[in-house]
Amino acid sequence: MKERVKEVLERDVNPMLATHGGGCELIRITEDNVVKVKLKGACGGCPGARATLKGFVEQALKSEIPEINRVEDV
């Protein structure tokens, strides 16, 4: 699953976040399929970071990898 998550982040998530000066890095995946990520750059300190995480990052990952339970920022 780790490689699949990295692929989606690189292909779909990071190019979009880069347009706003940010990015997303995979930290780890827990045994219960919770993906832990770190929002970087402008996205890390943005007031809308939670909305970006849930509304964009989590949706992009879950649409490609349905076994993911949720995505959390660390």
N, CA, C and O atoms as a GROMACS GRO file, in nm:
protein
  296
    1MET      N    1   0.082  -0.120   0.000
    1MET     CA    2   0.000   0.000   0.000
    1MET      C    3   0.087   0.126   0.000
    1MET      O    4   0.049   0.228  -0.058
    2LYS      N    5   0.202   0.119   0.065
    2LYS     CA    6   0.290   0.236   0.074
    2LYS      C    7   0.325   0.291  -0.064
    2LYS      O    8   0.321   0.412  -0.086
    3GLU      N    9   0.360   0.203  -0.156
    3GLU     CA   10   0.396   0.248  -0.291
    3GLU      C   11   0.278   0.309  -0.364
    3GLU      O   12   0.293   0.405  -0.439
    4ARG      N   13   0.160   0.252  -0.344
    4ARG     CA   14   0.039   0.307  -0.406
    4ARG      C   15   0.009   0.447  -0.354
    4ARG      O   16  -0.027   0.536  -0.432
    5VAL      N   17   0.023   0.466  -0.223
    5VAL     CA   18   0.000   0.599  -0.163
    5VAL      C   19   0.100   0.699  -0.219
    5VAL      O   20   0.063   0.809  -0.258
    6LYS      N   21   0.227   0.660  -0.222
    6LYS     CA   22   0.330   0.750  -0.276
    6LYS      C   23   0.300   0.788  -0.421
    6LYS      O   24   0.318   0.903  -0.460
    7GLU      N   25   0.254   0.692  -0.499
    7GLU     CA   26   0.223   0.718  -0.640
    7GLU      C   27   0.112   0.822  -0.654
    7GLU      O   28   0.122   0.915  -0.734
    8VAL      N   29   0.005   0.807  -0.575
    8VAL     CA   30  -0.107   0.902  -0.581
    8VAL      C   31  -0.061   1.041  -0.535
    8VAL      O   32  -0.097   1.142  -0.596
    9LEU      N   33   0.019   1.046  -0.428
    9LEU     CA   34   0.069   1.175  -0.381
    9LEU      C   35   0.153   1.243  -0.489
    9LEU      O   36   0.136   1.362  -0.515
   10GLU      N   37   0.242   1.169  -0.552
   10GLU     CA   38   0.329   1.227  -0.654
   10GLU      C   39   0.254   1.265  -0.782
   10GLU      O   40   0.282   1.368  -0.843
   11ARG      N   41   0.159   1.181  -0.822
   11ARG     CA   42   0.089   1.202  -0.949
   11ARG      C   43  -0.024   1.304  -0.939
   11ARG      O   44  -0.041   1.389  -1.027
   12ASP      N   45  -0.102   1.297  -0.831
   12ASP     CA   46  -0.225   1.377  -0.822
   12ASP      C   47  -0.221   1.490  -0.720
   12ASP      O   48  -0.266   1.601  -0.747
   13VAL      N   49  -0.167   1.461  -0.602
   13VAL     CA   50  -0.177   1.555  -0.492
   13VAL      C   51  -0.070   1.664  -0.499
   13VAL      O   52  -0.102   1.782  -0.501
   14ASN      N   53   0.056   1.624  -0.504
   14ASN     CA   54   0.164   1.723  -0.498
   14ASN      C   55   0.167   1.823  -0.614
   14ASN      O   56   0.198   1.940  -0.591
   15PRO      N   57   0.138   1.782  -0.737
   15PRO     CA   58   0.135   1.885  -0.843
   15PRO      C   59   0.032   1.995  -0.816
   15PRO      O   60   0.056   2.112  -0.844
   16MET      N   61  -0.084   1.956  -0.761
   16MET     CA   62  -0.186   2.056  -0.729
   16MET      C   63  -0.144   2.144  -0.612
   16MET      O   64  -0.158   2.266  -0.618
   17LEU      N   65  -0.092   2.082  -0.506
   17LEU     CA   66  -0.048   2.160  -0.390
   17LEU      C   67   0.069   2.252  -0.426
   17LEU      O   68   0.083   2.360  -0.369
   18ALA      N   69   0.152   2.209  -0.518
   18ALA     CA   70   0.267   2.290  -0.560
   18ALA      C   71   0.224   2.422  -0.624
   18ALA      O   72   0.298   2.520  -0.621
   19THR      N   73   0.105   2.424  -0.683
   19THR     CA   74   0.057   2.548  -0.743
   19THR      C   75   0.030   2.655  -0.638
   19THR      O   76   0.018   2.773  -0.669
   20HIS      N   77   0.020   2.611  -0.512
   20HIS     CA   78  -0.002   2.703  -0.401
   20HIS      C   79   0.119   2.710  -0.308
   20HIS      O   80   0.111   2.762  -0.197
   21GLY      N   81   0.232   2.658  -0.355
   21GLY     CA   82   0.355   2.664  -0.277
   21GLY      C   83   0.367   2.559  -0.169
   21GLY      O   84   0.442   2.576  -0.073
   22GLY      N   85   0.294   2.449  -0.183
   22GLY     CA   86   0.296   2.347  -0.080
   22GLY      C   87   0.324   2.209  -0.133
   22GLY      O   88   0.363   2.191  -0.248
   23GLY      N   89   0.304   2.111  -0.047
   23GLY     CA   90   0.325   1.973  -0.082
   23GLY      C   91   0.277   1.883   0.030
   23GLY      O   92   0.234   1.931   0.135
   24CYS      N   93   0.286   1.753   0.008
   24CYS     CA   94   0.241   1.654   0.104
   24CYS      C   95   0.338   1.537   0.104
   24CYS      O   96   0.370   1.483  -0.002
   25GLU      N   97   0.384   1.499   0.222
   25GLU     CA   98   0.483   1.392   0.236
   25GLU      C   99   0.423   1.278   0.318
   25GLU      O  100   0.365   1.302   0.424
   26LEU      N  101   0.438   1.155   0.270
   26LEU     CA  102   0.394   1.039   0.346
   26LEU      C  103   0.489   1.017   0.463
   26LEU      O  104   0.611   1.011   0.444
   27ILE      N  105   0.434   1.004   0.582
   27ILE     CA  106   0.513   0.975   0.701
   27ILE      C  107   0.505   0.825   0.731
   27ILE      O  108   0.608   0.758   0.745
   28ARG      N  109   0.383   0.772   0.742
   28ARG     CA  110   0.368   0.629   0.765
   28ARG      C  111   0.223   0.589   0.745
   28ARG      O  112   0.134   0.673   0.733
   29ILE      N  113   0.202   0.458   0.740
   29ILE     CA  114   0.068   0.402   0.733
   29ILE      C  115   0.054   0.308   0.852
   29ILE      O  116   0.137   0.219   0.871
   30THR      N  117  -0.050   0.327   0.931
   30THR     CA  118  -0.070   0.245   1.050
   30THR      C  119  -0.129   0.109   1.012
   30THR      O  120  -0.172   0.088   0.899
   31GLU      N  121  -0.131   0.019   1.108
   31GLU     CA  122  -0.186  -0.114   1.088
   31GLU      C  123  -0.335  -0.112   1.052
   31GLU      O  124  -0.384  -0.202   0.984
   32ASP      N  125  -0.405  -0.009   1.099
   32ASP     CA  126  -0.548   0.003   1.069
   32ASP      C  127  -0.575   0.095   0.949
   32ASP      O  128  -0.683   0.153   0.937
   33ASN      N  129  -0.475   0.106   0.861
   33ASN     CA  130  -0.487   0.180   0.734
   33ASN      C  131  -0.519   0.328   0.749
   33ASN      O  132  -0.599   0.384   0.673
   34VAL      N  133  -0.457   0.391   0.848
   34VAL     CA  134  -0.463   0.536   0.862
   34VAL      C  135  -0.333   0.589   0.802
   34VAL      O  136  -0.224   0.552   0.844
   35VAL      N  137  -0.347   0.677   0.705
   35VAL     CA  138  -0.230   0.734   0.638
   35VAL      C  139  -0.191   0.863   0.710
   35VAL      O  140  -0.271   0.956   0.722
   36LYS      N  141  -0.068   0.867   0.758
   36LYS     CA  142  -0.015   0.984   0.828
   36LYS      C  143   0.072   1.061   0.730
   36LYS      O  144   0.168   1.006   0.675
   37VAL      N  145   0.040   1.188   0.708
   37VAL     CA  146   0.114   1.272   0.615
   37VAL      C  147   0.156   1.400   0.683
   37VAL      O  148   0.108   1.435   0.791
   38LYS      N  149   0.246   1.470   0.619
   38LYS     CA  150   0.288   1.603   0.665
   38LYS      C  151   0.266   1.700   0.550
   38LYS      O  152   0.322   1.682   0.441
   39LEU      N  153   0.186   1.802   0.576
   39LEU     CA  154   0.169   1.908   0.477
   39LEU      C  155   0.290   2.000   0.487
   39LEU      O  156   0.329   2.040   0.597
   40LYS      N  157   0.349   2.032   0.373
   40LYS     CA  158   0.473   2.109   0.370
   40LYS      C  159   0.452   2.244   0.301
   40LYS      O  160   0.351   2.268   0.235
   41GLY      N  161   0.552   2.329   0.319
   41GLY     CA  162   0.550   2.460   0.253
   41GLY      C  163   0.434   2.543   0.299
   41GLY      O  164   0.397   2.543   0.416
   42ALA      N  165   0.375   2.614   0.205
   42ALA     CA  166   0.263   2.703   0.236
   42ALA      C  167   0.144   2.626   0.293
   42ALA      O  168   0.066   2.682   0.370
   43CYS      N  169   0.129   2.501   0.254
   43CYS     CA  170   0.015   2.422   0.303
   43CYS      C  171   0.028   2.388   0.451
   43CYS      O  172  -0.074   2.371   0.518
   44GLY      N  173   0.148   2.378   0.502
   44GLY     CA  174   0.169   2.342   0.640
   44GLY      C  175   0.115   2.442   0.739
   44GLY      O  176   0.065   2.404   0.845
   45GLY      N  177   0.123   2.570   0.707
   45GLY     CA  178   0.077   2.673   0.799
   45GLY      C  179  -0.049   2.743   0.755
   45GLY      O  180  -0.090   2.842   0.816
   46CYS      N  181  -0.111   2.694   0.652
   46CYS     CA  182  -0.229   2.758   0.596
   46CYS      C  183  -0.351   2.738   0.686
   46CYS      O  184  -0.370   2.630   0.740
   47PRO      N  185  -0.434   2.843   0.702
   47PRO     CA  186  -0.556   2.828   0.781
   47PRO      C  187  -0.652   2.724   0.723
   47PRO      O  188  -0.735   2.668   0.795
   48GLY      N  189  -0.641   2.698   0.593
   48GLY     CA  190  -0.729   2.601   0.528
   48GLY      C  191  -0.667   2.462   0.518
   48GLY      O  192  -0.715   2.379   0.441
   49ALA      N  193  -0.563   2.435   0.596
   49ALA     CA  194  -0.491   2.307   0.585
   49ALA      C  195  -0.583   2.188   0.614
   49ALA      O  196  -0.575   2.086   0.544
   50ARG      N  197  -0.668   2.199   0.713
   50ARG     CA  198  -0.758   2.087   0.745
   50ARG      C  199  -0.853   2.059   0.630
   50ARG      O  200  -0.879   1.943   0.596
   51ALA      N  201  -0.906   2.164   0.568
   51ALA     CA  202  -0.995   2.146   0.454
   51ALA      C  203  -0.921   2.083   0.337
   51ALA      O  204  -0.975   1.998   0.267
   52THR      N  205  -0.797   2.125   0.315
   52THR     CA  206  -0.715   2.066   0.209
   52THR      C  207  -0.690   1.919   0.238
   52THR      O  208  -0.700   1.835   0.149
   53LEU      N  209  -0.658   1.889   0.362
   53LEU     CA  210  -0.629   1.751   0.400
   53LEU      C  211  -0.750   1.661   0.378
   53LEU      O  212  -0.739   1.556   0.315
   54LYS      N  213  -0.863   1.701   0.430
   54LYS     CA  214  -0.983   1.617   0.422
   54LYS      C  215  -1.052   1.625   0.286
   54LYS      O  216  -1.095   1.523   0.231
   55GLY      N  217  -1.061   1.745   0.232
   55GLY     CA  218  -1.136   1.764   0.108
   55GLY      C  219  -1.060   1.730  -0.018
   55GLY      O  220  -1.122   1.702  -0.121
   56PHE      N  221  -0.928   1.732  -0.012
   56PHE     CA  222  -0.851   1.703  -0.132
   56PHE      C  223  -0.760   1.582  -0.116
   56PHE      O  224  -0.773   1.486  -0.191
   57VAL      N  225  -0.670   1.586  -0.020
   57VAL     CA  226  -0.571   1.478  -0.005
   57VAL      C  227  -0.641   1.346   0.027
   57VAL      O  228  -0.618   1.246  -0.039
   58GLU      N  229  -0.727   1.347   0.129
   58GLU     CA  230  -0.796   1.224   0.167
   58GLU      C  231  -0.884   1.173   0.053
   58GLU      O  232  -0.886   1.052   0.027
   59GLN      N  233  -0.955   1.260  -0.013
   59GLN     CA  234  -1.042   1.219  -0.123
   59GLN      C  235  -0.962   1.157  -0.237
   59GLN      O  236  -1.001   1.055  -0.293
   60ALA      N  237  -0.849   1.220  -0.271
   60ALA     CA  238  -0.765   1.168  -0.381
   60ALA      C  239  -0.712   1.029  -0.346
   60ALA      O  240  -0.713   0.939  -0.431
   61LEU      N  241  -0.667   1.012  -0.224
   61LEU     CA  242  -0.612   0.882  -0.184
   61LEU      C  243  -0.722   0.775  -0.175
   61LEU      O  244  -0.703   0.664  -0.224
   62LYS      N  245  -0.834   0.807  -0.113
   62LYS     CA  246  -0.940   0.710  -0.097
   62LYS      C  247  -1.004   0.671  -0.231
   62LYS      O  248  -1.050   0.558  -0.246
   63SER      N  249  -1.007   0.761  -0.326
   63SER     CA  250  -1.065   0.726  -0.456
   63SER      C  251  -0.980   0.623  -0.529
   63SER      O  252  -1.032   0.543  -0.606
   64GLU      N  253  -0.851   0.625  -0.505
   64GLU     CA  254  -0.760   0.529  -0.569
   64GLU      C  255  -0.735   0.406  -0.482
   64GLU      O  256  -0.710   0.297  -0.534
   65ILE      N  257  -0.741   0.423  -0.350
   65ILE     CA  258  -0.708   0.315  -0.256
   65ILE      C  259  -0.820   0.309  -0.152
   65ILE      O  260  -0.805   0.365  -0.043
   66PRO      N  261  -0.931   0.242  -0.183
   66PRO     CA  262  -1.047   0.245  -0.095
   66PRO      C  263  -1.026   0.184   0.043
   66PRO      O  264  -1.103   0.212   0.135
   67GLU      N  265  -0.924   0.102   0.060
   67GLU     CA  266  -0.901   0.042   0.191
   67GLU      C  267  -0.844   0.139   0.294
   67GLU      O  268  -0.831   0.104   0.412
   68ILE      N  269  -0.809   0.260   0.252
   68ILE     CA  270  -0.763   0.362   0.347
   68ILE      C  271  -0.883   0.407   0.432
   68ILE      O  272  -0.990   0.437   0.379
   69ASN      N  273  -0.863   0.409   0.563
   69ASN     CA  274  -0.970   0.450   0.654
   69ASN      C  275  -0.978   0.601   0.668
   69ASN      O  276  -1.087   0.658   0.665
   70ARG      N  277  -0.865   0.666   0.682
   70ARG     CA  278  -0.862   0.812   0.689
   70ARG      C  279  -0.717   0.860   0.670
   70ARG      O  280  -0.622   0.781   0.670
   71VAL      N  281  -0.704   0.991   0.653
   71VAL     CA  282  -0.573   1.055   0.637
   71VAL      C  283  -0.560   1.160   0.747
   71VAL      O  284  -0.653   1.238   0.771
   72GLU      N  285  -0.446   1.160   0.815
   72GLU     CA  286  -0.422   1.254   0.924
   72GLU      C  287  -0.290   1.328   0.901
   72GLU      O  288  -0.194   1.272   0.848
   73ASP      N  289  -0.289   1.454   0.941
   73ASP     CA  290  -0.166   1.535   0.937
   73ASP      C  291  -0.091   1.515   1.068
   73ASP      O  292  -0.151   1.508   1.175
   74VAL      N  293   0.040   1.505   1.059
   74VAL     CA  294   0.122   1.490   1.180
   74VAL      C  295   0.207   1.613   1.201
   74VAL      O  296   0.283   1.619   1.298
   0.00000   0.00000   0.00000
